[in-house]
Amino acid sequence: MKTVAILGAGKIGKMVCHLLQGCDDYSVRVGDAFAGSVSAIGKAYPKVQASVVDFDNAASLDAILKGAYAVVSCAPYHCNPLIAERAKAASAHYFDLTEDVNVTHKVVQLAGGSKSAFVPQCGLAPGFITMVATHLMRQLDTVRDLRLRVGALPRFPSNQLQYNLTWSTEGLINEYCNPCEAIDNGKQVLVPPLEQLERLTIEGVEYEAFNTSGGLGTLAKSLSGKVNNLNYKTIRYPGHCELLKFLLHDLLMRHHKDELVKIFDRSIPATQNDQIVIFVCAIGEQNGKLTELTYAKTVRDQQIDGKHWTGIQITTAAGITGVLDMMATGKLPTAGLVKMEDVNYEAFLQNRFGKYFA
């Protein structure tokens, strides 16, 4: 039985814990900075070793990582460089969910020469979205355009933003503020967030989409010079982007992100009724004919094992546990950097955790 340390017992960490401890192939440890979260995990899952861990303290991390096969970081993105460093020292495989580009660059550097695997950005977006894009690309002879779109949305919006908090508020604001990687006319570029607004309709529902940071993972670097155009945009209900621009640009809240996190947390309620909208489009030549291949799926909150889970919990946790499980069963490399474009889409859907996307 392989030991897995999960760092972070919030919305996603709890779901990762539920999936891994329930299959009886993993011994699960959970660490969190808040004693209340640790106590809740311990009561819900008696088999799990739950403890208070300081994510900014090397000795505290070393204690929970000792002898672990892998660490799954569901911690705040800025904690990941130290977590990755201690994972390397412990020879534990490293998995994270971060959308932050600078943090991922540091993790990639640590992967160099590592005897254990480093698998950053393997949740939903970045993560599963890259598997879908790679799957569609491989069906084309040449690729002109590759468009990736994902949105975590309330099913019953009731405020002006038409939005509820479904995951990390800090991570949300971070992706609204940071430059966004893309490929334009074959060259890797950075484009501003909240720009290139578009309208799209999926299964009869109208949405908008606009640039946000981090959703491509390593895909932009991997495909530079290989596709004409590649971009990632976040899906929202119409009108959201305009209000965000007012907050971040007109009111200059992009310079006060910590304050905006507090405002969002006290003003925008969370929801247990959400839906994850996924849309990927690849356009290129297939057998000499210009062809468009499309993937579209909506994953809603649902009951699993008698418990209610949100769509964002299900999709993000399924992404990272599916990839971990594929590595543990010999389907992925076990040393150095493992990119999401290296993960086979069909094999992932056949995995016991990846099946939630099937």
N, C-alpha and C positions, 0 to 999 in steps of 0.2 A: 504494500500500500504506500503510495507516494504522498509525502507531506506537502501541502500547499499553504503558504501564508498569504492571507488577504489583508491588505492595509487599507483601512477605511470601512466603516460599518454604516455608511449612509444608505441612500436609496439603492444605488447600484451594488455596493459591497454586500448588502444584505441579500440581494438576489443571487449574486455570484456564490455566496456562502450556501444558500438554499440549494442551488443546483449541484454544487460539488459534494456537499455532505450527504446529499440524498442518493447518490449513485453507489456508495460503499466502496469505491475504488480509491478514494482520497481521504487522508487524514487532514482535517482542516483546522488551521489556526486563524484567528481574526484579531487584528490589533487596531485600536482607534485611540485618538487623543482624548476623547470624552468618556468618562466613566459610565455615564448613563447609557450610551450606545453599546458599550462593552457588556454591561449588565443585561441589556435587552437581548443581545445575541445569545448570551449564556443561558438565559431563561427559555428562549425559543428553540435553541438547538443544544441540548445537553451534551452531545458528543463532541461539540466544537470547543477547542481551547481558546477562550477569549481573554484578552489582557489589554491594559492601557499601554500605549506605545507613543513615544514622542517622535514624530516624523522628522524632526530637525536634529535629532540626537543619534550619532552613529552607534553608540553603545546600546541604546534602546532598540535600534533596528537590528543590530547584530544578534541580540538575544532572541528575537522572534524568528530570525532567518536561519539560526543555527540548525544544520541538518536538513533544511527544507529543499525539496526538489525544485520548487518554483515559488516566486512571489508575484501576486497580482495586485498592482497598485490601483486602488480606487481613491487614492488620497488627492488633495488639491494639487493641481498641475505643478506648482512651483516647488513641491516637495520631491518631485521625481528624480532630479539629478542625484541627490544624496541617496535615495532609495536604490537607484540603479547602481551607484558606486558600491554600496554595501552588498547588493546582490552579486556583483562581480566578485567581490572579496570572498563571499560565501559559496561561490560556484553554483548559485541558484539561477535557474532560468527566470528571465524578467519579462513581465507583460504589463502594459499600461494602456490607459484610455485617453491620454492627453491630446488635445487639439492644438496645443501651443507649439509653434514652429521652433522657437529658440530652445525650448526644453528638449524637443526631439533631436535637434542637432547635437546637444550634449550627450544624449543617450546613444546616438549613433556613433559618436566618438568613443564612448566607453565600450561599444561592441567590438571595436577593432582588437583582434588578437584574443578575444575572450573564449574560454573553454566552455562556457555556457551560452545559451541563446538569449538574444535581446530582441523582443518583439514589441516595439512601441506602436501606439495608435491602432489597437485591434479591437475596437468596440463596434459602433455602428458607422459613424462618419467623423473621423476616418476609421476604416476597418472594413466591414461588410460591403460598403459601397464600392470599395476598390476591387473586391472580388467580382462583383457584378460587372463593373466596367471592363475588367480584363477578360471576363467570359464573353462579353459581347464583341470586343475587339478581335478576339481570336477567330471569330466567324467571318471576318471581313478580310479581303486581300490587302487593301490599303485603308487607312483611317483618315478622314478629313477633320471631323468634329467629334468631340467626346464631351458630353454635358452631364454633370452629376448634380442631383438635387435631392435634398433631404429636409424634412421639417418635423419637429416634435410639437404637436399642436393640441390644444384642448378640443374635445369633441363638442363642448357646449360653451363657446366663448361668450362672456357677458360684460366685458369692459371695453374701453376705447382702443386699447392695444390689441384686443381680440387675442389675448395670450394669457396663459397661466404658467407658473413656474413648475417645470417637470424634472429639472436636473440642477446642476451646480450653477448658482447665480453668478458666481465669480467667473466660471468658464464661459457662460453666456455673454457677459459683457466684454470679456476678453476677445471673443471672436467677432464682436461688433466693432471693435476698435483697431485691431491689428491689420497690417497689410496682408493681402491675399495672394497666394501663389497661383499662377495660371500659365498656360502656353498660348502665345499669340503669334500667328504666322510662323510656327515652328520654333520659336524662341521662348525660353522660360522668362517670365516677367513677374513683377509685383503690381497688383491693382488695388485701388482703395476699397475699403469695406463700405457697404451700404450703397454701392453704385451698380450700374448696369441692370437697373430694375426691369423685370419682364413679367408678363402675365402668362399663366399656363392653366389648362383645365385637365383635371385627372378624374375620370369616372364621373363627369358631369359637375364637379365642384371647381369653382374658380379660385385660384391662388395667385400670389405674387412670389417672386424669388429675386434675391439680390446677393451680391458678393459678401461672403463672410470668410474668416480666416481659419485655416487648419484642416478643412474637410478632405483635402486631397492626400494628406499624409506624404509619402515619398513618391507618389505617382507622377508629379510634375517633373521631378528630376529624372525618373526612370524613362519618361516618354519624350523628353526634350529632343527635338529633331526627328521624332518618329511620327508625330501627329501634327496637323496644322494648328488646331485649336483645342484647348482643354480648359475647362473651368468648373468650379464648384460654387453653388449658391444655396442659401438657406430658403426653405419654403415657409411662407407665412400667409395669413389671410390678408386680403387687400387693405391697404391703409397703414399697416404696421411700420413699414420702412419710413414713411413720411414723419410719423411721430417719433421714431428713433432718431432721425436726423435733427429734429427740433431739440430733443434732449441732449444729444451728444455734440452737436455742432452749434446751434444757436445759443443754448444754455451752457456750452463748454463743459458738459459733464464728462467728456472723454478725458479731461485733465483731472478729474476727481472720481476715479473709478471706484475707490473704496467707499466713498459717500454714496455713489449710485447703487452699489450692492446693498447698502443698508436701506436705501429708499425702496428698492424693488422688494427686498425681503419683508419689509413691514407693510407694503402697499399692495403687492400683487399676490393673491393667494395661490397656493399649490392646488393641484387637482389630481384626483385618482382616476378621472375619466379622460384619457388622452388617446391620441392616435399618431402613429409614426407614418408619414407619407414619404415613400421612396420612389424616385424617378431617375432613370439613367437612359440616355439616348446616344447611340453611336451611329455616325453617318460616314459612309465610305463606299469603295468599290467592292462588289461581290459578283464574281463571274462576269466581269466587264460591265456591270450595271450599277448605277448609283443607287444605294440601298440604305434605308434607315432601320436599325434594330432598336427596340425599346423594351425596357423592363419597368414595370410600375407595380407597386404593392403598398397596401395600407395594413399596418399591424395595430390592433386596438388593445386596450386594457382587457384583461381576462382572468379567469380563475385557473390556477395551476396547483395541483396537489391540495385542493381545498382552500387555497389562499388567493386573495386578490392581488394582482400585480399590474403595474402600469405598463403601457406600451414601451416607454423609454427604458424601464427596468428590464423588460423581457429582451428587447432587441440589443441593448448594450451588453447585458450580461451574457446573452447567448453568443454574441460575437467573440468575447474574450474567452469564455469557457470552452467554446467550440474549438478555437485555435489551440488553446492549452491542451485539450483532450486529443487533438490530432497529433500534437508533438509527443504526448505521453504514449501514444499507440504507434509511433514510428512513422508517421506520415509527413513530418516536417523536419528540417535540419535541427540539430541540437547544439550548434555552436555558432557564434558570430551573429550578425544582423539578419533577421528574417523579416522580409517586407510583406505587406498584405497582397501585393501582386504575385507573390510566390505561393499563395494559398489557393489550392484548386477549388473552384466554386462548387462543382458537383460533389466532390468528396466532403466539403464542408456541410452541404445540405443533408448528406447521409449520416452525419455525425449526430449523436444523441442529443447534443445541445444545439447544434446548428439547425436541427429540424424545425425550430420555432420560426425560421424564415421560409420553410418549404411550403 
